[in-house]
Amino acid sequence: MANQNEKELAGRAAAELVVSGNIVGLGTGSTAYFAVVALGERVKAGLKIIGIPTSVATADLARTVGIPLTTLDEHPEIDITIDGADEADPQLRLIKGGGGALLREKIIATASKRMIVVADSSKLVSALGKFPLPVEVIPFAQAVVAKKISALGASCKLRNRLDGMPFVTDEGHHILDCSFGEITDPPALARTLSDMPGVVEHGLFIGIAKMALVGKGSGVVEIRAGSAQPGKVCKKPTRVKRTIRKKALRKRSR
């Protein structure tokens, strides 16, 4: 429950950074969820924005809370994206993809003028690698790619659904969850993975996020890349409607 409170604090604080007229990248996951719901509340109160979702699940949630949606074809430049992370180090290098939307998340993040990371305090790490690194692959190449990544020292596991069938991304790909242990050189690993034929995208986000809003206890801290002294942003969240949240979680579990 503590983590849920921190996620809500962070998501709602990030939603306050959005201004009327913005094209907004809408992230995927349990913390981005709170930002999307908070933005929906602001839209109902008069905020004029258009969202571009990073997943089918987020698109469904955005429609439920009343956020108008658009596409990259219509708006290839995004003002601000709010998204979560599975891990973030002091330089705001990230591991993302636990929710299976890393390809669209990276496309939208890199098309944005600003990417704001939202997270609870458990996502902050001194070095990336405790969380398995998601690597999105075409099904045809997954065995070959897994062998190559294993040769780098990782343990690779194909992500499956609850029914035992392979998890399929919104773009029709599979995901290998790769446990490297501590990743000593994230930029080098990112380049190596990007060069592998059959790899569609990987969950290392390097040099993309410049700021994170992290729920910690009863407040939120702002962290910038390399910053040693984060500053507190807010103290208390406004609770979201639990019926909306339960409906969105059911859709994500299908």
Beta strands, then each sheet from edge to edge (+ up, - down):
strand 1: 23-26
strand 2: 50-53
strand 3: 78-83
strand 4: 87-88
strand 5: 94-95
strand 6: 112-120
strand 7: 133-137
strand 8: 155-158
strand 9: 174-179
strand 10: 199-202
strand 11: 204-205
strand 12: 211-216
strand 13: 219-224
strand 14: 231-232
sheet 1: 2+ 1+ 3+ 6+ 12+ 13- 14+
sheet 2: 4+ 5- 11+
sheet 3: 8+ 9- 7+ 10-
end
